[in-house]
Amino acid sequence: MRARILNNKLLLTVLFAVLAVLPFVTESRFLLSLLISVFILAVYAMSYDLLLGYTGIVSFGHAIFFGTGAYSVGIMLSRTKEPNLLVVALLLGVAIAVLIGILIGAVSLRVKDVYFSMITLALAELFFIVSEKWSSLTGGNDGITYIPVPAIFRERIAFYYFALVFLLVMYLFLRRVVDSPLGRTLQAIRENEHRVESLGYDVVKYKIVSLVISGIVASLAGGMWAVFQRYINTSVLGLDRTIDALLMTIVGGTGTLVGAIFGAGVVTFAHEWLSSLSSVHPIFERWLLFFGLVYIAIVMFFPKGILGTIKDKWMRS
């Protein structure tokens, strides 16, 4: 077991080392931009993995946290015209995410399974509609068209390294959480909630803590997404954004964190590659159909996600 843990650490070290030297190997701004998207979305996917993979919570409202972080940054920086307030905007997003996490948890987590999922779906739609109708604050469907950001984030390579460090820090933070007594309790709740409850643990409180931590990380990812895009609209609160996190987590493998990173890369590159094929043949204009087929194939041949299935077979060998 110890050898496997060391091998996992070695694999991650090699992966981050390769990503660190990549800007010296290629001058492609497109590739660097795509990887920045992967890094930010990987953090978002890892936050969802804490809920789905480690706590056993299926939420259809995770985009609430992502969108909250994005709009906190977008609204504050665009209204004040002060890019140096970025840290304050990110902290504001975190504070709002904590509040929303506690409220959603207190209201929703007393019901279980599909009922909780339906409540989070309804709340997500509520936030989406509010952001769409409150155009004086959010810009409505047009969104916030220009977000001033600090000069360092306007330099692509500098932003690349910042996003890579952001991914690494968030991974280490979440790894520390899941390996802590709190994380072990969350995993026990995932496996057998009734037994954990019978041992005297307040399951609802632990789930709320998981939801709040997950919301904080998702909010930071949303804030970084706003900085990267320098433009946001209501899509950051849409159901599609939650489905993205769900797909990335499942494709990579739930309950692994690394799987969420891998899944973010697979989904993002597959999305870009398949959509670019529309210029090759008109049939690829329906690229979402082909993406669905790819997803079905992954679920069939890798039932625990790509990395999850590989890890399972490795553990049995």
Secondary structure, DSSP 4 states (H G I P E B T S, - for coil): -HHHHHHHHHHHHHHHHHHHHHHHH---HHHHHHHHHHHHHHHHHHHHHHHHTTT----S-THHHHHHHHHHHHHHHHHH--GGGHHHHHHHHHHHHHHHHHHHHHHHTTS-THHHHHHHHHHHHHHHHHHHH-HHHH-GGG-B------GGGGSHHHHHHHHHHHHHHHHHHHHHHHHSHHHHHHHHHHH-HHHHHHTT--HHHHHHHHHHHHHHHHHHHHHHHHHHHS-B-GGGGSHHHHHHHHHHHHHH-TT-SHHHHHHHHHHHHHHHHHHHGGGT-GGGGGHHHHHHHHHHHHHHH-TT-HHHHHHHHHHH-
